[in-house]
């Protein structure tokens, strides 16, 4: 289990990265980009940013390429907002857990519709 300090740093980075992305990218261009989680290394030198992008497949590809291309700019904006001894090097990772979760809910709904209710 990560230390309390590491958890606080993760939440702070998550909030600030999300805010920087919201300011930098238009939803019409890149889709709706959300930061699901941030996994920070124990030495704070690197961080994996788990993101999901809502929009068309074209917007998702464009949004992810914009994120990777502008990683240094986002990292700089976050570094100005968050005072840490080391600003972690950000690495963006697509997180499809929201999509998979929605699919599971759809399957459950379909199952409930096809299953007749118990007669007592």
Secondary structure per residue as TSV (DSSP state, phi and psi in degrees):
chain	resnum	aa	ss	phi	psi
A	1	X	-	360.0	130.4
A	2	X	-	-66.3	154.4
A	3	X	-	-67.2	163.3
A	4	X	H	-61.5	-39.8
A	5	X	H	-62.2	-43.9
A	6	X	H	-64.4	-39.2
A	7	X	H	-63.4	-42.0
A	8	X	H	-65.4	-40.0
A	9	X	H	-64.1	-41.8
A	10	X	H	-59.6	-47.8
A	11	X	H	-65.5	-39.9
A	12	X	H	-63.9	-46.0
A	13	X	H	-63.7	-41.0
A	14	X	H	-58.2	-46.5
A	15	X	H	-65.9	-46.7
A	16	X	H	-70.4	-37.0
A	17	X	H	-65.4	-42.9
A	18	X	H	-60.6	-41.3
A	19	X	H	-66.3	-41.6
A	20	X	H	-64.6	-40.8
A	21	X	H	-65.5	-41.8
A	22	X	H	-60.8	-39.6
A	23	X	H	-74.9	-32.5
A	24	X	H	-86.6	-33.1
A	25	X	S	-117.4	135.6
A	26	X	-	-81.1	140.9
A	27	X	H	-63.1	-35.6
A	28	X	H	-65.4	-28.8
A	29	X	H	-85.2	-50.8
A	30	X	H	-108.1	2.3
A	31	X	-	78.6	-178.9
A	32	X	E	-89.7	107.9
A	33	X	E	-94.9	125.0
A	34	X	E	-122.3	143.5
A	35	X	E	-94.9	111.6
A	36	X	E	-81.7	-40.0
A	37	X	E	-162.7	160.4
A	38	X	E	-130.8	126.8
A	39	X	E	-109.2	112.6
A	40	X	E	-102.5	135.8
A	41	X	-	-66.9	153.9
A	42	X	T	-59.4	-30.0
A	43	X	T	-89.8	1.7
A	44	X	S	63.2	20.9
A	45	X	S	-91.0	-18.2
A	46	X	E	-145.5	153.5
A	47	X	E	-146.3	135.5
A	48	X	E	-98.0	125.1
A	49	X	E	-105.4	113.6
A	50	X	E	-89.8	118.5
A	51	X	E	-123.1	156.3
A	52	X	E	-129.8	148.6
A	53	X	E	-125.9	118.8
A	54	X	E	-93.9	131.0
A	55	X	S	152.8	-172.7
A	56	X	-	-68.8	159.4
A	57	X	H	-55.6	-35.0
A	58	X	H	-65.8	-42.4
A	59	X	H	-64.9	-37.3
A	60	X	H	-63.4	-45.1
A	61	X	H	-63.8	-45.1
A	62	X	H	-64.0	-43.0
A	63	X	H	-61.7	-43.8
A	64	X	H	-67.4	-39.3
A	65	X	H	-68.0	-35.8
A	66	X	H	-63.5	-41.5
A	67	X	H	-62.1	-46.9
A	68	X	H	-68.6	-35.5
A	69	X	H	-70.2	-36.3
A	70	X	T	-102.2	23.6
A	71	X	H	-57.5	-43.8
A	72	X	H	-64.3	-38.6
A	73	X	H	-64.9	-45.8
A	74	X	H	-63.0	-42.7
A	75	X	H	-61.0	-39.8
A	76	X	H	-66.8	-41.6
A	77	X	H	-62.9	-41.7
A	78	X	H	-68.4	-37.5
A	79	X	H	-63.1	-33.7
A	80	X	H	-71.8	-30.7
A	81	X	H	-86.2	-28.4
A	82	X	S	-115.6	123.5
A	83	X	-	-94.9	106.7
A	84	X	-	-132.2	156.6
A	85	X	S	-63.2	-43.2
A	86	X	S	-123.2	129.1
A	87	X	-	-88.2	119.8
A	88	X	-	-62.0	145.7
A	89	X	E	-75.4	122.5
A	90	X	E	-84.8	142.3
A	91	X	E	-134.0	120.6
A	92	X	E	-89.4	134.8
A	93	X	E	-130.5	130.1
A	94	X	E	-69.9	131.8
A	95	X	-	-116.9	112.1
A	96	X	-	-100.0	18.9
A	97	X	H	-64.6	-33.7
A	98	X	H	-66.6	-43.4
A	99	X	H	-64.1	-44.5
A	100	X	H	-64.6	-39.6
A	101	X	H	-62.8	-42.4
A	102	X	H	-63.2	-38.9
A	103	X	H	-64.5	-40.5
A	104	X	H	-61.9	-42.7
A	105	X	H	-63.4	-38.8
A	106	X	H	-63.1	-42.5
A	107	X	H	-62.9	-42.4
A	108	X	H	-63.0	-43.0
A	109	X	H	-62.3	-43.3
A	110	X	H	-62.0	-41.8
A	111	X	H	-63.6	-42.9
A	112	X	H	-66.1	-32.8
A	113	X	H	-70.8	-37.1
A	114	X	H	-83.7	-21.2
A	115	X	S	-83.6	122.3
A	116	X	-	-70.5	145.0
A	117	X	-	-67.5	149.0
A	118	X	-	-68.6	132.3
A	119	X	-	-94.7	128.3
A	120	X	-	-114.1	360.0
